[in-house]
């Protein structure tokens, strides 16, 4: 059956078919506009905002350049202002009143939300869904900052290619991940307590699930290495 015959079966010149076609066209156009907004506007503004703040911290007060109108809107939207026309800082770090959303570049990874946290000496990256679903810990150095905060092409594979230390999100992970972070000097919020000591039987159940996770994370890291090698992405 050729394409013309298929088209005759699928399409009929009726008001119903035209209405479906128009709705489909509007839906596709809306999705394209949304993708454009997040990928080109949100990601670009966030990258420019981070670059501006990095320069702002290095310049003396009398030499600080005023941001553009578009950048000023981003700063006003995300940073806490102080009473001197600048922005609040804590331990030389700017305080966000809300976190910017950045669309990760598509690289074939499972769909997931990713959060990146700055804990002084450490950068913590949390993958919430999909294969792996892990917490990654990176030293807070210039290389890792450039990839995680200054790269508009950030993707799940690029993050995993950085390496770092990984902790699972399998059974009982909340208790053990808390202890793991404390060993690195990252303390929990005051007043938060783990939900009791797990029993030996629960630890055995966890061990079975952990074996599957170890296999998944090893495969994901190999995929990340292969992907980054193919696209010529290198970290030094």
Beta strands, then each sheet from edge to edge (+ up, - down):
strand 1: 89-90
strand 2: 93-94
strand 3: 114-119
strand 4: 122-127
strand 5: 135-139
strand 6: 165-167
sheet 1: 1+ 2-
sheet 2: 3+ 4- 5+ 6-
end
